[in-house]
């Protein structure tokens, strides 16, 4: 029943923009340039929180933070916006509506209603979502479900497709003394995501895909290594990203004043040649909107041509 409900929800979200599909994909040709932005938007939902020095229960993300979030998105204007920590469907619809009112219309949306009842994976897009495949009941080797699931969406880039696998691995908070910092659970989730990607697209050398999102771990951690490789098979490569100052952190843990890199863009070997730029966006609006900074990648439709051979 859960899987059926999830599929219905996501399909409904896609069909709301169905009239745009025919015109935008006429002849099977997509855009010539595609910018993807992945961002953990820090609890865009109702939760118990401190608001202006006062403790509030079941309180939505403050309007000031939401306005900053929209401002940061408008600074970049990505074609595809991949979101983590989005609340249920009405919150995504609110963000979509408010962005449109401010001049940035995202006609397409998808939301995964996974095992975590509060925090969801979501996508807003200014290009058609050709396919949306929800993976809500994805088991790990321990038979637990990947808590936020995986949201798979497909878009067109030039005459070919690019598949996005949006993830948000388990945080380091845990009540399980046998698994400090949820390290084993996060590794199991990463392996389940990796195996799903290979079932969907068995040959990373010819497939064009991106694994993106908040992995809640460091670049050299076991979860990141699991997502990058299985045995001798290279699945994806972590794109190096920095801001304009050369800083590479993506998350600020306010309680302990710790800066770390936990958000990633990983591209398949079959997509690597069309990566034109990857970076972290930073601005005052970003800092006011979330405890994470967004990571972005710009993809071109055509692979660079090899240099012409010189005279012999």
N, C-alpha and C positions, 0 to 999 in steps of 0.2 A: 504493500500500500504506500509506503514512503516513497519508493522509486517512482510509482505512477504519479503521485502528487507532485514530486519534484519535476518530472518531465512536463507535466501539464503546466506548471508555473512558468518554467523557462520557455516553453513553446509559445505560451500566451504572450510573453514579453516580446518574443521575436515577431510574432504575427501582428503586433500593434503597428509595426512599421513596414509591413509587407508591400504596400504600394511602391515604396522606394526601390525595391529589389529589381524589378524588371528594367527600369531605366538605367540604373547604376551599373548593371552587369550585362548590358546589351553587348552581344558578341563575345561574352566571356572575358572581357578585359577590365581589370581593376585600375586603381590609381597607380601613378608612376613613382610615387614616393609615399612612404607610410611611416608615421611616427607613433610608437607605442609608449605609453606612460604607465608604469606600475607604481601603486601608492597604497600603503597602509594608512587609512584616513583616521585612525585612532577613535574607535568607538562612535561611529556615526549611527547612534542608536540610543534608546532610553536605558539608562543605568543609574545606579547610585553614585553620586559624584559631588565633589566640592565645586560650588559655583559662586565666585566672588566672595570667598571666605565663609560660605554657608553650605552645610551639608544638605543635599537634596536627594530624595529617593525617586527612582524611575524617571530621571530627568534626561531630556534629549540633549544632544550635543549643542552647546551654547551657540546662539545666533552669530556672535562675533567670530567664533572659530569656523562656522560654516561659511560665512562671508569671506574669510581669509582663504579657505579651501577653494572656493570658486574663483577668487582672484588669482590664486596660484595656477589653477588649471587654465585660465584665460591667458596667462603669461606665456604658456607653451602651446596651447591649442592643438593637442595631439589628435590624430584621427581615431585612435583607440585608447580608451582609458580603462585599465584593469585595476580593480579596487579590492582591498582587503579590509576587514572589520566594518563592512557595510551592514546596516540593520536590515530588517525584513523589507519586503517589496515597497511599502509606502515611502520608506526613507530613500530608496533609490529613485523612485518616481519624483520625489520632492527635489532631489539634486538635479535630475534631468530637467525638470520644469524650471527651476531657478536659473540654471545655466542658460536655457533658451531665452528666458526673460532678459538676461544680460547680454544677449547677442551671440551665444555659442550653442547651437542646436545639435544635440546628439539624438538622432532619430531612432537609433537601435539600442536595445538594452537586453541584458540577460542577467538572471540572478539564480544562484544555486542555493537551494534550501537543504543544507546538509545536516549532519548529526548535531552540530553545534546550533542550538536554537536561537542564539543571539547574534553571532558574528558570521557573516556570509561573504562569499566571493561573488563579485559582480563585474559586469562589463558595460560600459557606455561606448557607443561607436558612431562616428560620422560617416562611416562606410558600411555597406551591407554586411551583416553577419550571414554568411552563406549557409553555415550549419552551426548548430549549438548542440553539444552532447554533454549532458550532466552525468557526472560520476559521483553520486552521493553515497552509495554503499560500497566503498572500496576497502576490502579487508587487508590488514597487514599480516605478516607471517604469524603473529600471535593471535590472529582472528579478531583483533579490535578493528574498528573502522577508522580510516583516516578522518580525523575529527571535522575538518572543514571540506572534505571531499576534494574533487578536482573539477574545474570548469573548463571544458574544451570548446573553443570557438574557432571558426575558419573564416578568413577574409581573403579577398583577391588582391594580389599585387602584380600588376602587369597582366600577363596572360596565364599566370600560375597562382596557386593557392599557398597561403601561409597558415599553419595551425598554431594556436596558442593554447598552452596548458597552464592555467592559472592555479597557483597553490598558496596555501598558508599553513606551514607546518606547526606542530605543537609548540607552544611557548615553553619557557624554562620553569614556569610555575608548576608545582606538583604537590600532591598530598601523599605520594607514594614513596616511602623511605627506601624501597628497593630500587628505585630508578631516580637517583638524584638529578635534578634539573631536566628531567624527562628526556635524557639523552637517548636511551634505548627506544623509547616510543617514537622520537623524532627520526631516528635512523630507520625504524620499521616503516614509518610513513613515507620516507624518501624512497626506500626500496619498492614499496607498493606503487608509488608514482612512476618510478623508472620502468617497472615492468608493464604498467599500463601504457606508457608511451611506446614501448617496443611492440606491444600487441597491436596498437593502433597504427604505428608507422615502423615496420620492422627494419627498414634500411635507412639509418640516419644519414648515410652518405648521399643519398638521392632525395631524401625527404626534407621539407622546409618547415621547421617548427621552432618555437620558442617556449622554454619553460621559464615562467616568471612569477615573482611574488615574494612574500616574506617567508624565509626559511628558518628564521630564529636561530641561526648558527653561523659560525665563522667560515671563511672561504676554504680552509683546509680541514674542516670537520668531516666526520664520517658521512653525515647526510649529504653534504655537497659532493663528496667523492662518489657516493652511490648514485646520485643524479647524473654525474658526468660520465660514468663508465660502468659496464657490466662485463667482467672478464676482459676479453680482448676487444670488446666492442666499445668504441668511443661514441657516446650518445650525444653529448652536448658540451660546449665550452663556456665557462663563465666569462662574460664580457667585462673587461676592466672599466670602471667608471670612477670619475672624480668630478668635483665641482670646479668652478673657474679658478679657485685658489689652489687646486691640486689636492684637496681633502677628500678622502674616500669613505667617510662614515655615513651611514644612512639612518641610524637610530640613536636617540639620546635618552638614556635612562635617568630621569630626573632625580629619583630617590637617591641614587648613588653617584650621580654626576659622571656617568660613564658613556663614552661615545663608542659605537661599534658598527660593523658592517654586517647586516643580516638580510638585506633585500637584494635580489639578484635578477639578472637577465642571462639566460643560458641558451645559446643557439646551436642548432644541429650543424654538422659539417656541411650539409647540403645548403644551408642558408648563410654560412659565414661570409662568403664572398660578396654578398650584397649589403653587408653592414657598412653604412657610411659613417656613423657616429654613435657613440654611446656615452651617456653622461648622467650626473646627478644635478637636478635643478634645485637651486637654493635662492631664497629671497625672504624678506621679512614676512610675506604672506605665508610661505611654507612653514616658517618657524611658529607662526601663530595658529596654524591649522592642525598640526599633528606633531607627535613625537618622532615621526619618521620623515625622511626626505625622499621624494620620488626619484626613481631611476627611469631613464628613457633610452630608446634606441631608434635611430632613423634607418630605414631600409630602402634601398633603391630597387627598381624593377629589373634592371639589367645587370648582369655580371660584367665586371670590367674586362675589356678585350685585351688579350696578350699583346705585347709590343710587336710591331711588324719586324720581320727579320731583315737585317741589313744586307747589303750586297756582299757576295762571297768574294 
